[in-house]
Amino acid sequence: MTALFNLIEAHPTISVLIAYYLLSAAIGAMPAPTASDGRGYQFFFKFFNTIGGNLTRAFNTYVEGSPNFQPAVNLQQEMAGQQQTTVKVPPTVEDKSGK
C-alpha cells in the first residue's frame, strides 16, 4: 500500500485523471431512466451525469425516449385492462425511411 500512496503522491495529475475516468465509466454505465422509474432516480441520473461531464446524456434523456417506454405503456395498459395502443413519440430526427 505504501508503494501505491507514493505513486499517487509522485503523480497527482495522472491519479486524478484515472479517478475521473473510473468515475465517468461508472456513471456512464447507469441505465437510462424508464417510464417506471421514480423521480428520485431521474434526478440522480441527471445529477451524476452532469458531475461526470456527460451533459448530452444528462439533459437529452427523457422518459419517452427510453427504449423501454413502449413496453412500459403496454404493461400499464394491460394491468389496467385496457387495449394496448401504439404510442407515437414525436421524432427528434427526420425519418429517412420515406414513410
PyMOL commands that set and color helices and strands:
alter all, ss='L'
color gray80, all
select helices_A, chain A and resi 2-10+12-28+39-51+55-59+63-65+69-79
alter helices_A, ss='H'
color red, helices_A
deselect
rebuild
show_as cartoon
